């Protein structure tokens, strides 16, 4: 959303995200266009010996490639998503105009810590001296961590829950509209339409509107972001950025939805919305990575659904027979498939026109389904 808004405001915008779904080049974009194949090959050919001698990881190499590309292409601004954490993340070498922490979930606990407060401390590592920071969602424990770090860094801190109010007006198959007002302009109520689906976009929009206000009124020099540019950008996020896999509708009869939510925090939103979606029968094509805490995920999974337990074609995936055994032991119903597209084809064979098929649990599963 931020990249789309800045792009529509006239800036040349670099966007660095991970993982990719279909093409490695999705990770590095300028104004919605992926890095060229030639640029990828030129970077690898120029720096491979150095990267290999430094024993750089895949993510470190990709981050270096993105920053090099953005510099060579003379971007005005870059929206940079961290990798797994924050404090020790490869992206954290930059000095940002604004830091944004979306939410804290119990994920990658073996690296980041096994409590929300410990994970918050790792995420808070992106808070830089005298640099404003926006926090999208928090609890009392994580808010205390962010407040403490921001005070040490003398960084202005803004909690989106206090800065912006966003309420759903209506939702349909091709988008949803929200009524919003922000603390900087409390007398002005604006309505924005998103081309993105998913209930969690309400929280994301609140975070984005708070970030936009910071870019307009707190960051020096301020960003020029016209209100009409915000309105237009939010209505065309997919076209402007090429975003995929966020409550994306792949077919309509039966309704087939995929979403990249992959931990308990994200799946709580998606399973809640999935259950509320009108259907005769739910069919869920589901696979996770081996490091995910199934004990937190299984209680969220709809009991009445028919499951097609599967695994993405990568070493990190939890084996489908093992996933199926754990879920069936917990009272879910389904069978294992070692290939994502075999699982999806079987779901489509059994699903009626009024059923719903959902594909998720892992970005890698979604990627293969798309």
Secondary structure, DSSP 8 states (H G I E B T S, - for coil): -HHHHHHHTT--EEEE-S--SS-GGGGEEETTEE--HHHHHHHHHHHHHHHHHTT--HHHHHHHHHHHHHHHTT-SEEEE--SS-STT-GGGGS--S-EEE----S-SHHHH-SSHHHHHHHHGGG--TT--EEE-S--HHHHHHHHHHHHHHT--EEEHHHHEEEEEEEEETTEEEEEEEEGGGTT--EEEEES--STTHHHHHHHHHHHHHHHHHTSSS-----HHHHHHHHHTHHHHH----SSEEEEETTEEEE----SHHHHHHHHHHHHHS--S-EEEEE--BTTS-HHHHGGGS-TTSEEEE---SSTTB--HHHHHHHHHHTT-EEEE-SSHHHHHHHHHHH--TT-EEEEESSHHHHHHH-
